[in-house]
Amino acid sequence: MTTPLTSELGVDLRTAGLVAVATLGIYLALLVCVRVSGQRSLSAMSATDVACVIALGAVVGRTTLLATPTLTTGVIALVMLFAVQRCLALLRRNRILNRILTREPVLLMRGGRVLTGGLRTARMSEDDLRQRLRVAGVARLADVDCVVLERNGAVSVLRAGPEPDAWVMADVPGHDDPARHATTVPRGGG
């Protein structure tokens, strides 16, 4: 049944419910895809990454609005996206759920040595790492204590000097495992 209100707003209750469900579904699907692709997908983007994000935005937008956008369906989708984001932020406060929802930090370098296993885990190339080191102002590998790909895709570079406090490195797997570092090959620049 069409009433003046539903025709003016462009949505009925059934459509509003479908938009809410579609928004939740596509958001969770996008979250799974980002989780599977790794932290690197969240870091500095290349031209192809930007194109992919634009295409993803178009797909997500059309899906959440059921391919027939109106002001009301757009508002419903927007509210749902913010609500899901807020719920996930609350869930991440739980340590176990946080580990499920986000990846662990990945150690990429330790003591001036490149950890090839860390690069593989992070799906980063040595060229990516070199670029991150240059951006951080590193000229010599000997000046680096450790490099970490963080949960949010950022790369942290800790300079050589005093050993980092255990608390600072507590969530980085392998940061205190000498055997892991002994298997790496030192790279020049020392």
HELIX and SHEET records of a PDB file:
HELIX    1   1 PRO A    4  LEU A    9  1                                   6    
HELIX    2   2 LEU A   13  SER A   37  1                                  25    
HELIX    3   3 GLN A   39  LEU A   42  5                                   4    
HELIX    4   4 ALA A   47  THR A   64  1                                  18    
HELIX    5   5 LEU A   71  LEU A   91  1                                  21    
HELIX    6   6 ARG A   95  LEU A  101  1                                   7    
HELIX    7   7 THR A  116  ALA A  122  1                                   7    
HELIX    8   8 GLU A  126  VAL A  135  1                                  10    
HELIX    9   9 LEU A  141  ASP A  143  5                                   3    
HELIX   10  10 ALA A  166  MET A  169  1                                   4    
HELIX   11  11 PRO A  178  ALA A  182  1                                   5    
SHEET    1   A 4 ARG A 113  VAL A 114  0                                        
SHEET    2   A 4 VAL A 106  ARG A 110 -1                                        
SHEET    3   A 4 VAL A 144  LEU A 149 -1                                        
SHEET    4   A 4 VAL A 155  ARG A 159 -1                                        
END                                                                             
